[in-house]
Amino acid sequence: MKLRFILISFLLSLSLLYSQDYYVTFEMDSVGYLNQNNSLQLGGYVHNTITDTITVSMFRDQNLPTGWLTSLCFGNCLPPQFERIENVKIPPHDSLVYEISFVSPEISSEEAKAQLSFWDGTSYVQYWFTASTEPTFSASVQDTLAEINAGESVVFNGMLKNTCKRQRVYKMFDIEETLAYQWTLEAGFGYNVLAPNSREVVLAAGDSIDFYLKYITDNTSAGTSVTNISIADTFLNYIYSQKFEASILPPPFSISVADTSADTLAGQSHEFSGYVFNNSAKAFTAFLVREENNIPAGWSTTLCFGSCPTSDVDSVNSLINPGDSLEYKITFYSDATPADGDVLMQFYADGETDTLRQAFSLHTTSTAIGEQAGIPVHGFELLGNYPNPFNPTTAISYQLSAISRVELTVFDISGKTVQTLINERQEAGRHMVQFDASALSSGTYLYQLRANGQIKTGKMLLLK
């Protein structure tokens, strides 16, 4: 008998559905989230489908937890004690907004449910509306801060879980980023499951999925990147937000250089100096190595770094504590004959892979023209590169005042040699050489021209 009654009711509802003069839609969803001691409005529209004015009534049936209240709006709004709004007229092919407002007490972790019924005299439809102080998902992250080395990448991982009793759609949005130069960003759900940057995911009740944010750097990257992400149920107003931050660690050591070239009178000495800085959190031994000593036969050079050995010693070292620095000195001793000399120095620290190189050069003139000391050699010019920035080739131009042995070398920003473009004897005049950086990463590079003891340096930017 019960089964028969259910079948008859179902057939009656079906016939009414296909013959009714109106239908009901939701503005967003029939489930909502609200903060404790706050209110939430759910609702939508009742649409008149015929050419005559219809009259629709709305009734509320509810079983609320203690302390909860609801109120109705349909044509007009009534206080909570009213359970129905009757005989509301809707013009032909027009629509009217309906709404149910939930108000929660200060302390509540329960769901409130209310059923709205609509009746136009011939057809009857019902819908359940639910309000909860508990969000439909939970989210957590492992880390939000990271320090990495240039050229490395870092991934922040989190977990998103659907905590409600129905399938939900979640979306990552409002990704606000402040990226350091040459950094790139990926963010999304299911790092090893979905495609990178997948920003929307469907989760069944109780299911969970990873979400991630990934910073990608290259060897020339520097600085700090900050990103804020927000995750929300696509139909509810609860939003989870989180800030992530990553920074490039400073190099373990760095050097300062006051001057790299000078002019003086023949027979005099000249001292170049600077500092080696320990940027790391541990003490290390720093080394100064005289890699090349291109000076005339009557000249000599000495190194000082904690100690000052004789001119035949090509390497000095000293212990530097964390955060400390130590002064270094390279001294040229010239003879009475005007000439040019240069020294290529190598700086490195034990246990570290980076090596910095710096050239120092001295030009001496006779005492007869001593008042003109410091005037550069005319006609020797590094004319720059074009285009700049470039991708992936650029032309470096320079001018020689006399027949010279020329060396043109490209370095990365850390001082590592990338490529020697020219190392030969060349005639006086203007020259140009092509540099192909197809195999290199985007970033800043230096190129150094050396000829007859003169050194000039330029800077170029590769953008891929």
C-alpha positions in Angstrom: 0.0 0.0 0.0 2.8 2.4 0.9 4.7 1.6 -2.4 1.5 2.3 -4.3 1.0 5.6 -2.5 4.6 6.7 -3.4 4.2 5.7 -7.0 1.0 7.7 -7.3 2.6 10.7 -5.7 5.6 10.5 -8.0 3.3 10.4 -11.1 1.3 13.3 -9.8 4.4 15.3 -9.2 5.7 14.5 -12.7 2.4 15.6 -14.3 2.4 18.8 -12.4 6.1 19.5 -13.3 5.4 19.3 -17.0 2.2 21.3 -16.8 3.0 24.0 -14.3 2.9 27.7 -15.1 6.1 28.6 -13.3 9.5 27.3 -12.4 12.0 28.1 -9.6 15.8 28.8 -10.0 18.6 29.4 -7.5 20.6 32.5 -7.6 23.8 30.6 -6.6 23.3 27.4 -4.6 21.0 26.0 -2.0 23.9 25.5 0.5 25.7 28.3 2.1 28.4 29.1 4.7 28.3 31.8 7.3 30.3 33.0 10.2 29.0 32.5 13.8 26.6 35.2 15.0 26.1 36.3 11.4 23.5 36.0 8.7 23.2 34.4 5.3 20.8 34.9 2.4 19.9 32.1 0.0 17.4 32.3 -2.7 16.7 32.8 -6.4 13.8 33.6 -8.8 10.3 32.3 -9.4 9.6 32.6 -13.2 6.1 32.9 -14.8 6.1 30.9 -18.0 2.7 31.8 -19.4 1.0 34.9 -20.9 -1.3 35.4 -17.8 -0.6 36.8 -14.4 -0.1 34.0 -11.9 -0.5 33.9 -8.1 2.2 32.0 -6.1 2.5 31.3 -2.4 5.7 30.4 -0.5 5.7 28.3 2.7 8.5 27.5 5.1 9.0 24.2 6.9 12.1 24.0 9.2 13.7 22.2 12.0 16.5 24.5 13.2 19.1 24.0 15.9 18.7 26.0 19.1 19.3 29.7 18.6 18.9 29.8 14.8 16.4 32.0 13.1 15.1 32.3 9.5 13.0 34.9 7.8 11.3 35.1 4.3 11.2 37.5 1.5 8.9 37.1 -1.5 7.4 40.3 -2.9 7.8 41.7 0.6 9.9 40.6 3.7 8.4 39.4 6.9 9.8 38.8 10.5 11.0 35.3 11.6 7.6 34.3 13.1 5.9 34.3 9.7 6.1 31.0 8.0 4.4 31.8 4.7 3.9 34.6 2.2 0.7 34.0 0.3 -0.9 35.1 -3.0 2.1 37.0 -4.6 1.3 38.0 -8.1 3.8 37.6 -10.9 3.1 39.3 -14.3 3.2 37.3 -17.6 6.7 36.1 -18.5 8.1 37.9 -15.5 10.2 36.8 -12.5 10.2 37.6 -8.8 13.0 37.3 -6.3 12.5 35.0 -3.3 14.9 34.7 -0.3 15.4 32.9 2.9 17.7 34.5 5.5 19.5 32.4 8.1 20.8 33.9 11.3 23.2 31.9 13.5 23.9 32.2 17.2 27.3 33.1 18.6 28.4 29.5 19.2 27.2 26.9 16.7 28.9 24.2 14.7 25.6 22.7 13.4 23.8 23.0 10.1 20.4 24.7 9.8 18.0 23.4 7.2 14.7 24.8 6.0 12.4 23.7 3.2 10.6 26.2 1.0 7.4 25.1 -0.8 5.9 27.0 -3.8 2.2 26.6 -4.8 0.3 28.3 -7.6 -3.0 26.6 -7.0 -2.3 23.7 -9.3 1.4 22.7 -9.0 3.6 22.3 -5.9 7.4 22.2 -5.7 9.8 22.0 -2.7 13.5 22.8 -2.2 15.8 22.4 0.8 18.1 25.2 1.9 21.1 24.6 4.2 23.3 27.1 6.1 26.4 26.0 8.1 29.0 27.7 10.2 31.5 25.0 9.1 33.2 25.6 5.8 32.8 23.0 3.1 36.6 22.3 2.9 39.8 22.4 5.0 43.2 23.5 3.7 46.7 23.2 5.2 50.2 23.9 4.0 53.6 22.5 5.0 55.7 25.6 4.6 55.2 29.2 3.5 58.8 30.5 3.6 61.9 29.3 1.7 65.5 30.3 1.0 67.1 28.9 -2.2 70.2 29.3 -4.3 70.1 31.0 -7.7 69.2 28.5 -10.4 67.1 26.4 -8.1 63.3 26.0 -7.9 61.1 25.6 -4.9 57.6 24.0 -4.5 55.2 24.8 -1.7 52.8 22.0 -1.0 49.3 22.0 0.6 46.3 19.8 1.0 42.6 20.6 0.2 39.9 18.4 1.6 36.1 18.4 0.9 34.6 18.2 4.4 30.9 18.4 3.4 28.5 15.6 2.4 28.2 16.4 -1.3 30.4 16.9 -4.3 31.9 20.4 -4.5 33.9 22.4 -7.1 36.9 24.4 -5.7 38.8 27.1 -7.5 42.1 28.8 -6.9 41.8 32.5 -7.8 43.1 36.0 -7.0 46.7 35.0 -7.3 48.5 38.2 -6.4 52.2 38.0 -7.1 55.3 40.2 -6.8 58.0 38.2 -8.7 61.7 39.0 -8.7 63.3 39.5 -12.0 63.6 36.4 -14.2 61.4 34.3 -11.8 58.4 32.4 -13.1 55.4 31.0 -11.2 53.2 27.9 -11.4 50.2 27.3 -9.1 47.3 24.9 -9.1 45.8 21.6 -7.9 47.2 18.1 -8.2 50.8 18.9 -9.0 51.5 15.3 -10.0 48.0 14.5 -11.1 46.6 17.4 -13.2 48.3 19.7 -15.7 50.5 22.5 -14.3 48.5 25.6 -13.4 45.2 23.7 -13.2 43.2 26.2 -11.1 39.8 24.3 -10.7 39.1 20.9 -9.3 36.0 18.7 -8.5 36.1 16.8 -5.3 33.6 14.1 -4.1 32.4 14.2 -0.5 35.4 13.5 1.8 38.0 13.5 -0.9 41.2 15.5 -0.9 43.8 16.7 -3.3 47.2 18.4 -3.2 47.6 22.0 -4.2 50.9 23.7 -4.9 52.8 26.8 -5.8 56.2 26.6 -7.6 58.8 29.3 -8.1 61.3 28.7 -10.9 64.6 30.7 -11.1 67.7 30.7 -13.2 71.4 31.2 -12.5 71.1 35.0 -12.7 68.0 35.3 -10.5 68.0 37.4 -7.4 65.7 39.0 -4.9 62.5 37.9 -3.1 59.1 36.8 -4.5 55.8 37.0 -2.6 52.6 35.4 -3.7 49.1 35.4 -2.2 46.7 32.7 -3.3 43.0 32.2 -2.4 40.9 29.0 -2.6 37.1 29.0 -2.5 34.1 26.7 -3.0 32.8 28.1 -6.3 29.2 28.5 -4.9 29.9 29.6 -1.3 31.4 32.6 0.3 34.1 30.9 2.4 37.7 31.7 1.2 41.0 30.3 2.3 44.0 32.6 1.7 47.7 32.0 2.2 50.9 34.0 1.5 54.1 32.3 0.3 57.5 33.9 0.1 60.8 32.7 -1.3 64.2 34.4 -1.4 67.5 33.8 -3.1 70.3 33.3 -0.6 73.2 35.7 -0.9 76.4 34.2 -2.4 78.6 32.7 0.4 81.1 35.4 -0.3 81.5 38.6 -2.3 84.2 41.1 -3.0 84.4 44.9 -3.3 86.6 46.6 -5.8 87.7 50.3 -5.5 89.6 50.6 -8.8 90.6 48.1 -11.5 92.9 50.3 -13.6 95.3 53.3 -12.9 97.9 55.5 -14.5 101.1 56.5 -12.7 104.7 57.6 -13.4 107.2 55.0 -14.5 109.3 53.7 -11.5 106.5 54.2 -9.0 104.3 51.6 -7.3 100.5 51.5 -7.1 98.2 49.6 -4.8 94.8 48.2 -5.6 92.6 47.1 -2.7 89.2 46.0 -1.7 87.4 43.6 0.7 86.3 40.0 0.8 83.0 39.5 2.7 81.7 36.4 4.3 78.0 36.4 3.7 77.4 32.9 5.1 76.6 31.6 8.6 79.9 29.7 8.9 83.5 30.6 9.0 85.6 29.7 5.9 89.0 30.2 4.4 89.1 32.6 1.5 91.8 32.4 -1.1 93.4 35.0 -3.4 95.2 33.4 -6.3 97.3 35.3 -8.9 96.0 33.5 -12.0 97.9 35.6 -14.6 100.8 38.0 -14.1 101.1 39.8 -17.4 103.8 42.4 -16.4 107.1 43.7 -18.0 110.3 41.9 -17.1 111.4 44.7 -14.7 108.1 44.8 -12.8 106.8 42.8 -9.8 103.5 42.4 -8.0 102.7 41.3 -4.4 99.6 40.1 -2.7 98.4 40.9 0.8 95.5 39.2 2.5 96.0 38.8 6.2 99.7 38.3 5.4 102.0 39.8 2.7 104.4 37.2 1.3 107.1 37.9 -1.3 106.3 38.6 -5.0 107.0 35.0 -6.0 104.0 33.7 -4.0 100.9 33.4 -6.1 98.4 32.4 -3.5 97.4 33.8 -0.1 94.5 32.8 2.2 92.9 33.8 5.5 90.1 32.6 7.7 87.0 34.9 7.7 84.3 34.5 10.4 80.5 34.7 9.6 79.5 38.3 8.7 83.1 39.6 8.8 85.3 40.9 6.0 89.0 41.2 5.3 90.9 43.7 3.2 93.1 42.5 0.3 95.8 44.4 -1.6 97.5 43.9 -5.0 100.6 46.1 -5.4 102.4 46.8 -8.7 106.1 47.8 -8.6 107.2 49.3 -11.9 110.6 50.2 -13.3 111.8 53.4 -15.1 110.6 52.3 -18.5 107.0 53.3 -19.4 104.9 50.2 -19.9 101.6 48.4 -19.2 100.9 45.5 -16.9 97.9 43.6 -15.6 97.2 40.9 -13.1 94.1 38.5 -13.2 93.1 37.6 -9.7 90.9 34.6 -8.6 88.8 34.8 -5.4 87.2 31.7 -3.9 86.3 30.1 -0.6 86.9 26.5 0.6 83.9 24.3 0.3 82.2 26.6 -2.3 82.0 26.1 -6.0 81.8 29.8 -7.0 85.0 31.6 -8.2 85.2 35.3 -8.8 87.8 36.8 -11.2 88.9 40.3 -11.4 91.6 42.0 -13.6 93.8 44.9 -12.3 95.9 46.9 -14.7 98.5 49.7 -14.5 99.8 52.1 -17.2 103.0 54.0 -16.5 104.3 57.1 -18.4 107.8 58.7 -18.4 108.6 61.6 -16.1 108.8 63.9 -19.1 105.1 63.8 -19.5 104.2 63.1 -16.0 101.7 65.9 -15.9 99.6 64.1 -18.5 99.5 60.8 -16.5 96.0 59.4 -16.5 95.1 60.3 -20.1 93.8 57.1 -21.8 95.3 55.6 -24.9 93.5 57.3 -27.9 91.8 55.0 -30.3 91.3 52.0 -28.0 87.6 51.8 -27.5 85.0 49.2 -26.6 82.0 50.3 -28.7 79.4 48.1 -27.1 77.1 45.5 -28.4 74.0 45.6 -30.6 71.2 44.7 -30.1 71.1 45.0 -26.3 69.0 43.4 -24.9 69.3 40.5 -27.4 68.1 37.0 -28.2 70.1 34.9 -28.9 72.9 36.8 -30.9 74.5 40.2 -30.6 77.5 41.9 -32.2 80.3 43.3 -30.0 82.3 46.1 -31.6 85.7 47.6 -30.6 88.5 49.7 -31.9 92.3 49.2 -31.7 94.8 52.1 -31.9 97.7 49.8 -33.0 98.5 46.2 -33.8 97.7 44.3 -30.6 97.2 41.0 -29.1 93.5 41.0 -28.3 91.5 38.9 -25.9 87.7 39.3 -25.7 86.0 37.2 -23.0 82.4 36.8 -21.8 81.7 36.2 -18.1 78.5 35.6 -16.2 77.5 37.9 -13.4 79.3 35.7 -10.8 82.6 36.1 -12.7 82.7 32.6 -14.3 84.1 32.5 -17.9 81.4 31.7 -20.4 83.3 31.9 -23.6 86.5 33.4 -25.1 85.5 35.0 -28.4 88.9 36.4 -29.5 92.4 35.5 -28.4 94.8 36.5 -31.2 96.9 39.3 -32.7 94.9 41.9 -34.7 95.5 44.9 -36.8 94.6 48.5 -35.8 91.1 49.7 -36.7 87.6 48.7 -36.0 86.5 45.1 -35.4 83.3 43.3 -34.7 82.6 39.8 -33.4 79.3 37.9 -33.1 78.3 36.3 -29.8 75.8 33.4 -29.9 74.1 32.8 -26.5 71.7 30.1 -27.7 72.9 27.7 -25.0 72.8 30.2 -22.1 70.0 31.2 -19.7 68.4 34.6 -19.7 70.3 37.2 -17.6 73.1 39.8 -17.4 76.5 39.0 -18.8 79.8 40.9 -18.9 82.3 41.1 -21.7 85.9 42.2 -21.3 88.3 43.5 -23.9 92.1 43.4 -23.2 94.8 44.8 -25.5 98.2 46.2 -24.8 97.6 46.3 -21.1 94.3 48.1 -21.5 91.1 46.6 -20.2 87.5 47.7 -20.9 84.3 46.0 -19.8 80.8 46.1 -21.1 77.4 44.7 -20.0 74.7 43.0 -22.0 71.3 41.5 -21.2 70.0 38.2 -22.7 66.2 37.9 -22.7 64.7 34.7 -23.9 
